[in-house]
Amino acid sequence: MEYLGVAATAPDNLTKDWHLGSAIDANQAVSGESHYMDALEAILGSSVGGHSRQRAVIAALVPEPDNQYDPNAIMVIIDGQQVGYIPKDDAPEIGRRLAGKPITVAARVGGAAVPGSPIGVRIELPR
């Protein structure tokens, strides 16, 4: 897969027969989503029947060693759009696991039914 011009390989827990669904163990928070609400609104779409919105997706984790604020920064990309970062405290360990290479992981995007309400992202890191 390619996100923002960066090829990202799928981890072993994602196969071509794998289906996104409620079985996602979204065990890692994403930070900074408030800066990417337009992208997240486009990814999540509108509410059906006034219910809260939730979508299972594939996210790319892309190391950003040239980040001016944090050389351990890891971008989170969904549908070709940046939606946040791995939290600063978690990035060094996750970065070691990525070995400097982008990967794709299962993720869940969710928010209230009302457009403009906060939207959150959680990802499933491979064990």
Residue frames as a rotation matrix with the C-alpha (Angstrom) as fourth column:
MET 1
0.581 0.814 0.000 0.00
0.814 -0.581 0.000 0.00
0.000 0.000 -1.000 0.00
GLU 2
-0.559 -0.752 0.349 1.11
0.738 -0.643 -0.205 3.59
0.379 0.143 0.914 -0.50
TYR 3
0.597 0.686 -0.416 0.19
0.801 -0.541 0.257 6.57
-0.049 -0.486 -0.872 1.65
LEU 4
0.877 -0.236 -0.419 1.37
-0.180 -0.969 0.169 10.12
-0.446 -0.073 -0.892 0.95
GLY 5
0.635 -0.622 -0.458 3.90
-0.621 -0.059 -0.781 8.68
0.459 0.781 -0.424 -1.48
VAL 6
-0.406 -0.766 0.499 5.32
-0.914 0.351 -0.205 6.22
-0.018 -0.539 -0.842 1.11
ALA 7
-0.039 0.342 -0.939 4.97
-0.337 0.880 0.334 2.48
0.941 0.330 0.081 0.61
ALA 8
-0.257 0.031 0.966 3.66
-0.963 0.081 -0.259 0.74
-0.086 -0.996 0.009 3.74
THR 9
-0.667 -0.027 -0.745 3.73
-0.249 0.950 0.188 -3.02
0.702 0.311 -0.640 4.18
ALA 10
0.423 0.877 0.227 0.94
-0.645 0.116 0.755 -4.89
0.636 -0.466 0.615 5.92
PRO 11
-0.436 -0.556 0.708 1.81
-0.893 0.367 -0.261 -6.73
-0.115 -0.746 -0.656 9.14
ASP 12
-0.963 -0.047 -0.265 1.19
-0.101 0.976 0.193 -10.45
0.249 0.212 -0.945 9.50
ASN 13
-0.655 0.755 -0.031 -2.17
0.356 0.272 -0.894 -9.89
-0.667 -0.597 -0.447 11.20
LEU 14
0.173 0.706 -0.686 -3.60
-0.559 -0.503 -0.659 -8.37
-0.811 0.498 0.308 7.99
THR 15
-0.690 -0.324 0.647 -4.18
0.296 0.689 0.661 -10.79
-0.660 0.648 -0.380 5.17
LYS 16
-0.919 0.353 -0.175 -6.11
-0.331 -0.450 0.829 -10.39
0.214 0.820 0.531 1.94
ASP 17
-0.338 0.830 -0.444 -8.94
0.424 0.555 0.715 -12.43
0.840 0.053 -0.539 3.52
TRP 18
-0.734 0.002 -0.680 -9.01
0.662 -0.222 -0.715 -10.27
-0.152 -0.975 0.162 6.66
HIS 19
0.010 0.823 0.568 -12.22
0.651 -0.437 0.621 -8.33
0.759 0.363 -0.540 7.20
LEU 20
-0.886 -0.214 0.412 -12.51
-0.114 -0.761 -0.639 -5.08
0.450 -0.612 0.650 9.10
GLY 21
0.121 0.975 -0.185 -15.10
0.162 0.165 0.973 -5.31
0.979 -0.147 -0.138 11.80
SER 22
0.732 0.302 0.611 -15.86
-0.486 -0.398 0.779 -5.28
0.478 -0.866 -0.144 15.48
ALA 23
0.848 -0.429 -0.312 -13.00
0.520 0.789 0.329 -7.70
0.105 -0.441 0.891 16.21
ILE 24
0.189 -0.816 0.547 -10.45
0.176 -0.520 -0.836 -4.87
0.966 0.254 0.045 16.04
ASP 25
0.522 -0.175 -0.835 -8.51
0.852 0.058 0.521 -4.68
-0.042 -0.983 0.179 19.32
ALA 26
0.476 -0.307 0.824 -7.76
0.228 -0.862 -0.453 -0.97
0.850 0.403 -0.340 19.10
ASN 27
0.617 -0.282 -0.735 -5.04
0.784 0.302 0.542 -0.97
0.069 -0.911 0.407 21.73
GLN 28
-0.488 -0.848 -0.206 -3.22
0.841 -0.520 0.151 2.29
-0.235 -0.099 0.967 20.91
ALA 29
0.525 0.630 -0.573 -4.43
0.479 -0.775 -0.412 5.86
-0.704 -0.058 -0.708 21.14
VAL 30
-0.123 -0.477 0.870 -3.66
0.913 -0.398 -0.089 8.46
0.389 0.784 0.485 18.48
SER 31
-0.036 0.081 -0.996 -3.01
0.666 -0.742 -0.085 12.08
-0.745 -0.666 -0.027 19.42
GLY 32
-0.756 -0.334 -0.562 -3.59
-0.021 -0.846 0.532 15.38
-0.654 0.414 0.633 17.67
GLU 33
-0.475 0.616 0.629 -6.84
0.870 0.434 0.233 14.40
-0.130 0.658 -0.742 15.95
SER 34
0.355 0.683 -0.639 -8.31
0.582 -0.696 -0.420 17.85
-0.731 -0.222 -0.645 16.67
HIS 35
-0.256 -0.544 -0.799 -5.92
-0.350 -0.718 0.601 19.30
-0.901 0.434 -0.006 14.07
TYR 36
-0.973 -0.166 -0.160 -7.29
-0.215 0.403 0.890 16.95
-0.083 0.900 -0.428 11.39
MET 37
-0.407 0.891 0.203 -11.08
-0.005 0.220 -0.976 17.13
-0.914 -0.398 -0.085 11.90
ASP 38
0.175 0.473 -0.864 -11.82
-0.882 -0.315 -0.351 17.97
-0.438 0.823 0.362 8.25
ALA 39
-0.522 -0.437 -0.732 -9.99
-0.727 0.676 0.115 14.82
0.445 0.593 -0.671 7.11
LEU 40
-0.977 0.149 0.155 -11.64
0.018 0.775 -0.631 12.73
-0.214 -0.614 -0.760 9.84
GLU 41
-0.129 0.974 -0.185 -15.13
-0.435 -0.223 -0.872 14.03
-0.891 -0.032 0.452 8.94
ALA 42
0.098 0.115 -0.989 -14.50
-0.994 0.060 -0.092 13.00
0.049 0.992 0.120 5.32
ILE 43
-0.785 -0.461 -0.414 -13.25
-0.438 0.886 -0.156 9.56
0.438 0.058 -0.897 6.38
LEU 44
-0.891 0.417 0.180 -16.05
0.045 0.476 -0.878 8.91
-0.452 -0.774 -0.443 8.87
GLY 45
-0.731 0.654 0.194 -18.95
0.273 0.019 0.962 10.19
0.626 0.756 -0.192 6.80
SER 46
-0.413 0.671 0.615 -22.39
-0.748 -0.635 0.191 11.14
0.519 -0.382 0.765 8.01
SER 47
-0.786 0.218 0.579 -24.46
-0.390 0.551 -0.737 9.44
-0.480 -0.805 -0.348 10.67
VAL 48
-0.674 0.635 -0.378 -27.10
-0.077 0.449 0.890 6.93
0.735 0.629 -0.253 9.65
GLY 49
0.200 0.891 -0.407 -30.33
0.471 0.276 0.838 7.34
0.859 -0.360 -0.365 11.58
GLY 50
0.554 0.038 0.831 -28.82
-0.479 -0.803 0.356 9.78
0.681 -0.595 -0.427 14.07
HIS 51
0.952 -0.244 -0.187 -26.57
0.305 0.677 0.669 7.14
-0.037 -0.694 0.719 15.67
SER 52
0.433 -0.879 -0.200 -22.95
-0.435 -0.398 0.808 7.65
-0.789 -0.263 -0.555 16.66
ARG 53
0.816 -0.210 -0.538 -20.54
-0.513 0.167 -0.842 7.12
0.266 0.963 0.029 13.80
GLN 54
0.243 -0.778 0.579 -17.87
-0.467 0.430 0.773 4.45
-0.851 -0.458 -0.259 13.73
ARG 55
0.863 -0.018 -0.504 -15.77
-0.475 0.311 -0.823 3.01
0.172 0.950 0.260 10.94
ALA 56
0.499 -0.737 0.455 -13.14
0.194 0.607 0.771 0.28
-0.845 -0.296 0.446 10.80
VAL 57
0.912 -0.260 -0.317 -10.27
-0.405 -0.453 -0.794 1.28
0.063 0.853 -0.518 8.50
ILE 58
0.498 -0.867 -0.028 -6.68
0.863 0.499 -0.085 0.56
0.087 0.018 0.996 7.57
ALA 59
0.957 -0.259 -0.133 -4.14
-0.221 -0.944 0.246 3.11
-0.189 -0.206 -0.960 8.82
ALA 60
0.458 -0.889 -0.008 -0.53
0.488 0.259 -0.833 3.60
0.743 0.378 0.553 7.83
LEU 61
0.851 -0.372 -0.372 2.04
0.216 -0.398 0.892 4.35
-0.480 -0.839 -0.258 10.52
VAL 62
0.645 -0.585 0.491 4.76
0.510 -0.149 -0.847 6.40
0.569 0.797 0.202 8.88
PRO 63
0.233 -0.644 -0.729 7.94
0.860 -0.213 0.463 7.34
-0.454 -0.735 0.504 10.79
GLU 64
0.825 0.043 0.563 8.83
0.331 -0.844 -0.421 11.00
0.458 0.534 -0.711 10.38
PRO 65
0.293 -0.791 -0.536 12.50
0.948 0.168 0.271 11.26
-0.125 -0.588 0.799 11.49
ASP 66
-0.635 -0.540 0.552 12.83
0.646 -0.763 -0.003 14.79
0.423 0.355 0.834 10.05
ASN 67
0.497 0.867 0.038 9.98
0.658 -0.405 0.635 16.14
0.566 -0.291 -0.772 12.20
GLN 68
-0.139 -0.615 0.776 11.17
0.001 -0.784 -0.621 19.48
0.990 -0.086 0.110 13.60
TYR 69
0.261 0.331 0.907 9.59
-0.851 -0.364 0.378 18.84
0.456 -0.870 0.186 17.03
ASP 70
0.360 -0.068 0.930 10.26
-0.631 0.716 0.297 15.14
-0.687 -0.694 0.215 17.60
PRO 71
-0.383 -0.587 -0.714 12.65
-0.922 0.290 0.256 12.88
0.056 0.756 -0.652 15.65
ASN 72
-0.942 0.106 0.319 10.65
0.021 0.965 -0.261 9.88
-0.336 -0.239 -0.911 16.96
ALA 73
-0.271 0.916 -0.297 7.37
-0.701 -0.399 -0.590 11.19
-0.659 0.048 0.750 15.46
ILE 74
-0.904 0.130 0.407 5.12
0.333 0.811 0.481 8.66
-0.267 0.571 -0.777 13.71
MET 75
-0.641 0.699 -0.317 2.31
-0.764 -0.622 0.173 9.96
-0.076 0.353 0.933 11.50
VAL 76
-0.504 0.614 0.607 -1.02
0.334 0.787 -0.519 8.15
-0.797 -0.058 -0.602 11.28
ILE 77
-0.759 0.197 -0.620 -2.47
-0.628 -0.474 0.618 8.19
-0.172 0.858 0.484 7.76
ILE 78
-0.362 0.718 0.595 -5.97
0.368 0.696 -0.617 6.97
-0.857 -0.005 -0.516 6.78
ASP 79
0.555 0.613 0.562 -7.34
0.719 -0.015 -0.694 7.07
-0.418 0.790 -0.449 3.24
GLY 80
0.049 -0.668 0.742 -4.26
0.889 -0.310 -0.338 9.04
0.456 0.676 0.579 2.16
GLN 81
0.370 0.155 0.916 -4.85
-0.112 -0.971 0.210 11.78
0.922 -0.180 -0.342 4.74
GLN 82
-0.746 -0.627 -0.223 -2.91
0.200 0.109 -0.974 12.47
0.635 -0.771 0.044 7.91
VAL 83
0.363 0.931 0.046 -5.19
0.107 -0.091 0.990 12.15
0.926 -0.355 -0.132 10.96
GLY 84
0.913 -0.079 0.401 -2.74
-0.406 -0.278 0.871 12.43
0.043 -0.957 -0.286 13.86
TYR 85
-0.078 -0.983 -0.164 0.40
-0.681 0.173 -0.712 11.04
0.728 0.056 -0.683 15.45
ILE 86
0.267 -0.034 -0.963 1.37
0.611 0.779 0.142 8.25
0.745 -0.626 0.228 17.77
PRO 87
0.987 0.122 0.104 1.58
0.003 -0.658 0.753 9.93
0.160 -0.743 -0.649 21.22
LYS 88
0.421 -0.890 0.175 5.04
-0.652 -0.431 -0.623 11.32
0.631 0.148 -0.762 21.97
ASP 89
0.059 -0.393 0.917 5.56
-0.932 0.307 0.192 9.04
-0.358 -0.866 -0.349 24.98
ASP 90
0.560 0.253 0.789 4.77
-0.089 0.965 -0.247 5.90
-0.824 0.068 0.563 22.94
ALA 91
0.900 -0.082 -0.429 6.59
-0.437 -0.181 -0.881 6.86
-0.005 0.980 -0.198 19.73
PRO 92
-0.064 -0.997 -0.044 10.15
-0.998 0.063 0.031 5.74
-0.028 0.046 -0.999 20.64
GLU 93
-0.431 -0.067 0.900 9.08
-0.335 0.938 -0.090 2.16
-0.838 -0.340 -0.427 21.48
ILE 94
0.613 0.708 0.351 6.69
0.121 0.355 -0.927 1.87
-0.781 0.610 0.132 18.54
GLY 95
0.677 -0.443 -0.588 9.36
-0.734 -0.468 -0.492 3.37
-0.057 0.764 -0.642 16.27
ARG 96
-0.430 -0.840 0.331 11.78
-0.805 0.523 0.280 0.62
-0.408 -0.146 -0.901 17.33
ARG 97
-0.113 0.478 0.871 9.14
0.091 0.878 -0.470 -1.96
-0.989 0.026 -0.143 16.45
LEU 98
0.873 0.469 -0.137 8.67
-0.053 -0.189 -0.981 -0.35
-0.485 0.863 -0.140 13.03
ALA 99
0.094 -0.944 0.315 12.45
0.674 0.293 0.678 -0.35
-0.732 0.149 0.664 12.43
GLY 100
-0.534 -0.363 -0.764 12.09
-0.101 -0.869 0.484 2.93
-0.840 0.335 0.427 10.52
LYS 101
-0.975 0.212 0.063 9.68
0.111 0.222 0.969 1.48
0.191 0.952 -0.240 7.95
PRO 102
-0.450 0.886 0.116 6.01
-0.891 -0.435 -0.132 2.35
-0.066 -0.163 0.984 7.50
ILE 103
-0.961 0.274 0.022 3.40
0.275 0.960 0.055 -0.36
-0.006 0.059 -0.998 8.07
THR 104
-0.361 0.917 0.171 -0.37
-0.551 -0.357 0.754 -0.65
0.753 0.178 0.634 7.84
VAL 105
-0.988 0.114 -0.108 -2.56
0.153 0.531 -0.834 -1.59
-0.037 -0.840 -0.542 10.79
ALA 106
-0.149 0.989 0.018 -6.24
0.780 0.106 0.617 -1.98
0.608 0.106 -0.787 11.59
ALA 107
-0.992 -0.124 -0.035 -7.85
0.121 -0.804 -0.583 1.11
0.044 -0.582 0.812 13.09
ARG 108
-0.072 0.994 -0.081 -11.17
0.991 0.080 0.107 2.44
0.113 -0.073 -0.991 14.28
VAL 109
-0.934 -0.071 0.349 -12.46
0.085 -0.996 0.025 5.98
0.346 0.053 0.937 13.75
GLY 110
-0.195 0.920 -0.341 -15.43
0.911 0.299 0.285 7.11
0.364 -0.255 -0.896 15.80
GLY 111
-0.994 -0.050 0.092 -17.45
0.014 -0.935 -0.353 10.12
0.104 -0.350 0.931 16.87
ALA 112
-0.461 0.877 -0.131 -20.87
0.136 -0.076 -0.988 11.39
-0.877 -0.474 -0.084 17.81
ALA 113
0.036 0.607 0.794 -23.69
0.923 0.285 -0.260 11.64
-0.384 0.742 -0.550 15.29
VAL 114
0.848 0.358 -0.391 -23.46
0.257 -0.923 -0.287 15.43
-0.463 0.143 -0.875 15.11
PRO 115
0.428 -0.717 0.550 -21.05
0.740 -0.070 -0.668 16.74
0.518 0.693 0.501 12.45
GLY 116
0.225 -0.454 0.862 -18.34
-0.274 -0.878 -0.391 18.88
0.935 -0.148 -0.322 14.02
SER 117
0.888 0.043 0.457 -18.23
-0.457 0.191 0.869 16.87
-0.050 -0.981 0.189 17.24
PRO 118
-0.021 -0.988 0.153 -14.85
-0.927 0.076 0.367 15.43
-0.375 -0.134 -0.917 18.26
ILE 119
0.866 0.159 -0.474 -13.68
-0.372 0.839 -0.398 12.34
0.335 0.521 0.785 16.37
GLY 120
0.308 -0.765 0.565 -11.19
-0.741 0.180 0.647 9.88
-0.597 -0.619 -0.511 17.81
VAL 121
0.500 -0.273 -0.822 -8.84
-0.580 0.599 -0.552 7.34
0.643 0.753 0.141 16.28
ARG 122
0.319 -0.473 0.821 -7.45
-0.672 0.498 0.548 4.18
-0.668 -0.727 -0.159 17.84
ILE 123
0.209 -0.346 -0.915 -5.19
-0.857 0.386 -0.342 1.68
0.471 0.855 -0.216 16.14
GLU 124
0.950 0.031 0.312 -4.38
-0.171 0.884 0.434 -1.99
-0.263 -0.466 0.845 16.61
LEU 125
0.138 -0.971 -0.195 -0.67
-0.990 -0.139 -0.005 -2.55
-0.022 0.194 -0.981 16.92
PRO 126
0.470 -0.058 -0.881 0.66
-0.247 0.949 -0.194 -5.97
0.847 0.309 0.432 15.95
ARG 127
0.927 -0.119 0.357 1.74
-0.322 0.240 0.916 -8.00
-0.195 -0.964 0.184 18.95
